[in-house]
């Protein structure tokens, strides 16, 4: 089970354009240790070993000199130096100031805390990227978009905790799914976001490269998948991923007692179902429908035990959806009590109809007065009356465009 990642684990996957910034004092110790020289930039053997140019006329390597004095050098060179040094990757991590990519107008450093913990916070990042986010196919910039300030803030905080980097916030022009996204204003903070206004969070390219180095190309443009590495992480990570994904993509139907998850990507839904099974949460099979000429898929979670396990082990961050989940559980529990008490309810219906004939609406009102703690459903009551009618205990009659229920004469002795 993968619970954390060291810099050494991903160094070869970060590419030759990745630069590291080290504490200058430590950087000098590192070069002196590997060269056995008081002034490493003057060491021709070191320059040859690192494959950089050495100017014999001045007896110096200008590139090593820059690395030596600034503490900023390519990550591949550190990897090479450590092969001959007494220092380790753990020493490098302890003296790490930041990582960035070579080139670009703005040289933005990210400050990941190694080892990077694959905990719930990281799961939230991956879940939101798989949901309403992305990693650019060409620029590799992580991105997340939503109207919910709370979800935006959760993603922002998780990225700050793991990468030590600020976000760029842009508000989006209101439109529909057919129109191309237009970002109209740069914001300074999430507090500036107008209510129910779509906004996006953008992060440096190096963050996307690090995420790909850890998890593989789980998100690249429109292509998204749950990779083998993601599947082998801890339950804590998976809970964060599922929670974030449901925050973005699910709909909770209280009346029909269902948590439904939608997605165009069939494979992702299949894997989410498998992940839910690890928490002993059962779900329905996948269903398909066509919208705007595209195939879309969904599956549902049903049943009070599954709802309770989802709340306990997964949970939802969105305040609105969290409240709906609580309402769903309460509603389903009441419905379960109704089914348990069904035998008693039949006798209550007969006793009410002994007094007078009534419509469904009138029966619902009378039952609500008798048992206010039960959430009475018209559909369930119709089903119950149908069974009584089938057994010859009540009659169904139409009078002035109304359905009237009355007691059968043969039911007089039933209490």
N, C-alpha and C positions, 0 to 999 in steps of 0.2 A: 504494500500500500504506500503510495507516494504522499508524503506529508509536507515536505519542504524541498527547496532547490537551492544549491550553492552556486556561486558564480562559476566555479570550475565545471559544473555540470552542463553549462550552456555556452561557455566561452567560444567553442568552435562553431557554434550555430549563429553567433551574432554578426559574423562577417568581418572583412578587413577594414571596413569604413567606421567601425565602432572604436571610439576613443575613451580612455579612462583618465580621470583626474584624481591624482593621489596627493596625500599630504606630502609637501615638498621635502621635509626632513626624512621621511620614510623612503621617498623616491631616491634620494641621494644615497642612503644606506644600501638600497637594493642594487644600484649600479656599482657602488664601490665593492659590494660583496661579490658580485659576479665577475668583475674585472680585476680584482686585487690591485686596484690602482687608486691613488689619492685623487686624481682628476680624470675620471672615466672618459670624457670627451676627447682626450688626447690618446686614447688607447686604440691602436689600429686593429688589433686582434678582435676587440669587442665590436668594432664597426663591421669587420668581415663576418663575424658570427651572426650579427643582426641583419646583414645584407644591406647596409646603408653606405652611402658615399663617404670616403675619408679623403680630405684634402692634404696631400703630402707636403705641399708648399708651405702650408701654415700648421701642419701637424695637428689637425683637429677635424672632428666630424661635427659640422654645424647642426645636423639633425639631432644627434645624441645630446649636444649642448643644450638645445631647446628643451628636449625631454627632461634633461637633468635639472635645469633651473626652474622650469615651470611646473613640473610634475604632471604634464599632460602628454600622453603617448598612446600609440595604437595598442589596442588590447592584445593583438597577436604578438607584439614585441614582449609584453609582460609574460605571456604564455611561454615564450621561448626562453626568456631570462630565468624564469622559475625552475627550469629544468636543471640549471647549473647552480642555483642559489640555495642557501640554507633556509631562506624564507619560504613560506607556503601561501597557498591561496587564502587561507584563513587570515594571515597577516595582511594580505592585500585588502580583503573585505573590511578588516578593522581600521584600515587607513584610507578607505574609499571616500572621496568627496562627491564624485558624480560620474555619470556616463553620458555620452552624447555621440552623434554621428558627425563625421567629417564633412565640412562644407556647409552650405546654406547661409542665408542672410543672418538668421539669429541662431547663435550656438547655445541651445537650451540644454542644460544639464538636468538629468533626472537623478534622484538620489535613492535608489532602492535599498531596502534594508536586508542584507543577506545574513543568513539564509532566508529566502523568500518563503513565507509560510503559505501553504496551500490550504487556507482555512476558510471560514464562511465568507469573509470579506472578498477573498479572491474568487470564491464561487459566485458571489453577487456580480462581480465584474464580468465573468464569463457568461453568466446567465443573461445579463442585460445586453451584452454584445450579440448573443445568439437571438435575443428577442428583438428589441427595437433599436439595436446598435449595429455596428459594423467595424471592420478594419479595412481600410482602403486597399484595393488591389494593386495600385501603383505606388501610392504614397505611404501605405502602411499606417496611416493615422487612426488610432482608436476613436470611435465616435459613439455617442448615445443621445437619443432624442426622445422627449416625452412632454406631456402637458402637466404631469403631476410633479410639483415642486419637491415633494418628499422623496420620490423615486430618483429625481435628478440629484438631490443632495446626497442620497445614499451612495450613488455611483461616484460622485465627486469626492466624498469622504474616503471611500474605499481606495480610489486611485491615489489620493494624497497619502494615505497610510502606507501603501505598498511602494509607490514610486516617488513620493516626496516631490510632486510636481503640481503646479496650478493648472487650471483649465481655461480654455477660451470659450466664452458663452455667447451664442448667437440666437437671436429670436427669428422665427420663421414666418413668412407671409402665409396668412390663412388661405387654404385652398382645398383640393381634393386629391385622391390617389392618382388621378390621371395627369395632373400637372407636375412639372419638374419642381423640385424643392428650391425655394428662393430664400436665402438668408438676408434679412433686411437691416439688422442693427446689431452692433457689438455691445454687450452688456458688461458691466463691471462686477455684478454679483447676482446671485439667484433671487435676492430680494427685489430686484428690478423687474422680474418677470411678471407680466400681467396675468390675471387669473385665467386659467384654461387656454393659455397661449403656448403654442408649440415652440420648444426651445431645444437647442443642441449643444452638447459639450464636446469639445475637440481637444485632442492631446498630441504631443510630439510623436514623430515617426519612430523614435527609439523605443517607445512603450509598446507599440505594435510588434516590433521586431523581437523584443524580450518575451512578449506573450506567445508569439509563434515559436520561439526557441524552446519555451517550456512545454506548450501544449500541442505543437504542430499547427498546421494551417486550418484551424477550426473555423476561421472566418476570414474570407478573402473576397472583397466585393460582395456580389450576390450569393456566392457559395458559402454555405455554413454546414458544419457537421459537428457531432460530438465524437471526438477522437478517442482512440484507445487509451491514451494517457489520462484523459478526463475521466474515463470509466474506471480507472484504477486508483483514483484519489480517495480521500477519507469520506466518511458519511457526513462530517461537518461541512466539507466543501460541497458535496452533492446537494445537501439541504439548501445551502445558499444559492446554488445554481438553479435548482428547481423553483425555489421561492421567487427569485428575480424573474425567471422565465414566465411563471404564472402571473406575477404582477403585471407583466407586459402583455401577455397573450390570452389570458383566461377570461371567461364570463361566468358569473355565478347566478344561476337561476333558482331563486328561492321557491317560487311556486311549484316548479317541477322537480325540486330537490336534486340539483345537479351542479357539479363544477365542470365546465366544458373548456377544453383547451383547443385553440385553433392554430393552424400553421399551414403554409403552402408546402413546406418541406416534409414530406411523408416520413423520411428516414429519421429526422429529429424526433418526431412524435413517437415513433416506434421505440427509440432509445429512451426517451423520457418515461414511457410506460414501463420499460425494464428497470429504470432507476427507481421508480415508485414501488415496484415489487420488493426492492431491497429494504424498503421501510414498511413492508407488508400492507401496502395500499393497493387495492385492486381497482382496475378500471375496465371500461368497455372496449370492444374491438374498434378499430379505426373506421370512420365513415368518410365518404367523399361527396363533394358537391361542386358544381360549376358556377363561378362568378366572374363576369367580365371575360368570358372565354378561357379562364384559367381554372385548373383543378385546385381545390382547397380541401384540407383534411381536418378532422377533429375527433376527439374521443372524450368520454365523460367519466367522472367519478361519482358513484352513487352509494347510498347507504350510510347510516349514522356512524358505524364503526370506522369506515374509511374517512369520513369527514373529520371525526375526532382525531384520528391518527395524523391526518394531514395538518390539522391545526397544531398538534403537539410536536411533531417532528419536522415539519416544513414551515408552516406559517406564511403569512403575507404581510408585506410592509406597507402597501397602499392602505391608507386609513379607510377609504371608501370600501375597498374589497375586503379588508379585514372585518369591518362591521357587517358586511353582507355574509361573510363566512360564519360569524357568530349567530346571525339571524337564521341562516340556513340550518345550523345545528339545532337551535331552539325549535324551529319550525318542524324539523324532521323528528325530533324527540316527541313533540306533542302529537304528531301524526302516528308515531309508533304506539304511544299510549292509547290513542283512539282505536287502533287495530286490536290491541290487547283487550280493550273494554267493549269490543264490538258486540259481544253477546248481550251485555247490559244495555247497550244503546238500542238494540232492536226492541227490547221490552219498553224502553223509554218512548220510542216512536209510537208503539202500539198504545201506550197509556195516554199520550198526547192526542192521538187520533180518536180515542174513546170519547174525549170531550167534544171534539168537533173536527170536521174535515178541513184540511189546510193545504196551501201551496208550499212548494219547497222553501220559498223565502220566509213564510210564516213559521215553518218548522225550524229553520235555521235560527230564527230569532228566539223562539221558545227554548230551544236547546242551549243557546248561548246564555240565556237567563238561568237555566238550571245548572249548567256547568260552564262557567266563564273561563275556567283555566284551560279548557280544550279549544284548540283552534279548529273550528268546524269548517269543513270543505264541502262545497255544493256537490262536486263530483263524487266524493266518497258517500255522501248522504243519498244521492241518486242510486248508487250501486247497492247500498244497504236496503233501500226501499224496493229496488228491483228484485232482490233476493226474497223479501217478504211477500212481494206480489207473486213470484214464482211458486212460493209455498202456499199460495191461496189465502194469505193473511190480510192483505190490503188490496184495495182497488185503485186504479188510475183512471180518472175521468176528465174530459175536457169540457169546460164551461166558460163561455164568453172569452175565448182565446187564452184561457188559463188552464193549467194542469192542476187538478184538484186530487189530493190523496185522501182516501177515506178508509175506514176500518171495515173489513169483511164481516158479515154477520156471524160467520163461523169462528171469529176470533174473540167473541165476547168473554169467554172464560179464561183467556190468557192475561196474565198480569205481568 
